[in-house]
Amino acid sequence: MPTILLVEDDVNIREIYSARLLAEGYTIAVSGDGEEALAAAVREKPDLIISDIMMPKISGFDMLDILRSTPETKDVKVIMMTALGQEEDRQRGESLGADRYFVKSQVTLDEVVQAVQELLGQAPAAPAQPVTNDDSAAPNPSASDDLADEVADFAASSPLMNGSAPTPSQPQQVAPND
């Protein structure tokens, strides 16, 4: 199965996406910043990179620029996933060579998985069917099915995953202290 390098400094988001992509059958490598990701990209030779933009050490934009100018990584598929939703940020990501650009608050986990499958030239995975020799035997769900269900339940209840979290362009109102 293809390898995906997940570059995200937020541990919770990294764990959610790692769990879901593992449940989909992908091999996952993770990095917490752009500098670490560049070394991992050369070492791991991933088929696809999913990267945040606002990270410590090297930003996702700078990382993408370096990836595209490095012979070993110039052709790797890249999905940028960020809180930066301004049109000029999207244009910058696309001009640097991002294959997809998603604003975290405006994309679901399922949409990211669909983009991964499209970029890697794969059809969506068919639901796992239990294999039994006896037609009367009750199905036994696999651990990956349980994990996928847990991730889906968490994503549905998470404001980061279901699009209800405020974005920088949606200011929150705070009542003044009297």
N, C-alpha and C positions, 0 to 999 in steps of 0.2 A: 504494500500500500504506500502511497506517496507520503513524504515527510513535509510537515508544516512547521515553520519557525514562528512562534508566537512572541512578539516583542511588546511587552506591556509592563509599566512600572507599578500599576495597581494590582496587588496580589489577588484580591477578590475577583476582579474581572479576568485576570490570567487563569485562575482556577476554574471559573465557569466555562470559559471558552475551551480550555484544555480538556475538561471532562466531556464536553459535548463532542468535540472533534475526535477524542479517543473513542467515544461510543460509536461514532460514525466509521471507525476503523482506521483512522489516520495515525501515523507515527508523529509524535509531538516533541519538539525541542522548544525550550523557553529561554527568554532573556529579559532582564529587567531594565535595560537601557540600550541606547543606540550603539555605544562603543562595544559592549558585550555582544550585541547582535551581529555586528560586522564580523567579528572573529568567528562566531558560530555559523554565519552564512558560508564562510569559506571552508570551515571545518566540516559542517554537516551536509553541505550541498543540498539545501531543501528544495522541494519542488515549488513551494509557495511560502511567502512571508506575509503574516498579518501583523501590522505595526501601528502602534500609537504614534502621535506626532510630538506631543509635549512630554518629554522625558529628560531625565538627568543625563549629563555628560554630552551626548550628541543627540540632537533633535531627530525626529523621524524624517523631516525634510532633508536634513544634511545626510542622514544615513542613506536615504533613497538616492540622493545625488551620488554618493560614493559607490553604492551598489551598482548603479547604472554605468559608472565609469570604470569599474573593475572587470576585467575579462572573465574571471571565474563566476561572477554573479550578475553580469549585465542582462541575461535573459530570464532570470528567475521572476516568476509572477509575484506581484506585490499588491496587497490590499491595505490601504491606509484607513484606519479606524480612529476617529478623533472627536474631541468636543468642539473643534474649530469648524463652525458651520458657515462662515462667511464665504461668499462666492470667490473672492480673491485667494482664499486659502485652498479651495477646491481647484481653482485654475493652476495654482502653484504646484499642487500635488500631481495633477494631470500632466503639466509641462515637464515635471521631473521624471515622469514615466510610470506613475501609479496605474495599475490595471483597473482598480476600483477605488473609490473614495467614499467612505461612509461616515456620517455623523452619528456617534454612539447613541444619542437620544432619539434618533430618527430611524433606527434600524433594529430589526429583531434578530435573535440568534438564528432562527430558521432562514432568514434572508442572507445572513453571512454564510451559513452552510451551503445554501443554494449557489451563491457566488463562488465559493470554493470549488464546488462540483463543476460549475461551468468553466472556470479558469483551468481546471485540471482535466477538462474534457471527459468528465464522468457523468453518467446518468445518475439520477438520485438513487440512493440505495433502497432496495426493496426491503420491506419489513422482514425481519428474521422469522423463519418458520421452524418450529421444532421438528426434529427428526426422530421418529419412533418406528419400531417394527410392528407395533400393535395399534391398530386404528382406535381402540377403545381407551388407550392410555391418555391421561390428562396431560396437556402441554406443560412443560417446565420452562418458564421464562429464564433467559440467561441473565447473568449479572450485568452485562452491557445494556440489556433492555431496561433493567431496573434503574441503572445509572442514567440512561437517557430520559426516563420518566422523571427522575428526581431533578435533573438539570432543567427539563422543560417546566416542571412545576415551579422551581426556583425562579427561572427566567420570567415566567408569567407573573409572578408576584413582585419582581424586582423593578423599581422605577428606572434603573439603568437599562433594563432590557425591554421594557414594554413601552418606552417612549414618554412616560409621564414625568420624568425628572426635568427640572427646569434647565434650560440652556442659558449660556451667557446672554443671549438676546432676549430672554424672558426674565426680567428682574423680579426677585422675590420682594414682597412688601413686608416690612417689619414694623410692628406697632411701637411707637416711642414709649420709653419708660417715663412715667409721670412722677 
